[in-house]
Amino acid sequence: MTDTQYDNIPPGPGWQPAYIKKSRGAGFWVAVGLASFFFLCTLLLFMLFIGSLVLSKALITSTATKGKKQAAETVIEGSGESKVAIIPVKGILSNESAEGLFIEKPSIVEVVKQHLEQATCDTHVKAILLEVDSPGGGITASDIIYNQIIKFKAETQKKVVVYMQDIAASGGYYVSAAADAIVAHPTTITGSIGVIMPLINVAELINRYGIKDNSIASGNLKEIGSPLKQMTADEAAVLKNIIDEMYMQFVKVVSTGRNLDIEAVKKIADGRIYTGKQALENGLVDQLGYLEDAIGLTKKLAGLTEATIVRYEEHYGLADLFGLMSRKLFHNNTIRLDISQLQERGDTRPMYLWNGYSKRE
């Protein structure tokens, strides 16, 4: 059969000329797009993981060789070699770090300590201005910060001034009492000198529903403060003695810091809060004013006519993020996710805290 005869044979079913390409459907391209997306995401996560391990090691090495991380200095105003360092003391006072899933920030106690150490080592810093905006917090945290300030003053002979912002109550006032002078904003809420130990009792509620507490204790006072049983007179007396001791410590701190008689402090230390004006009338602050007034007073006490005002600030970059992420998730080369860290826990310990404070998000 000749070539011409082959050319005349009709094509079979489904036959298409070679030059006609079969078109791709929409589903094909969607599948390709999704596959590419997931591949790139996997690659990115892998790179982040490797980067976090490398940067974490670099951070540890850097910390060991160069010392602790220095706070960033933001210039507020002024000029000259002499500096006044503004150190913020804000939020609930605690010596526990703020932990999240990937980020762990140091406690306010540790931050203040680092800032004071930085100001101690910097010979250009001639005085400190503490910006206090806190309702207080833990007794131990408040006392540690207070003693860090006292130690700073003793070692450096540098002046410390407090500028109270919205709230400087209870533990917030406790740490303020360490300063050489206190300036309160006209709208400041301060005072709340006293101790509180939050205790919730649900004994009647659980009894109503037939729930029984079968805890076994080694002594009559072992279950003191338990929310599942009614408090006895002996238990109340024990807790009251503890509260009174912590209260007198607070009173002595105020008496020493404000140069007031113990009995005079007791009269105003009944737990009530004061406005800035009321605090001034009761000798708890030295003057009312704004930030510029506090800066002016700080410079005056330090004998400065000219100074650069800087604020210490904690900045967290990508290196910190990666380092903290790796330490959080891959401690000792083992993945760990502590779900309990994501839960809020009640606090029943004695506190220098103004309970009227509402936590701001």
Disulfide bonds with the S-S distance in Angstrom:
none
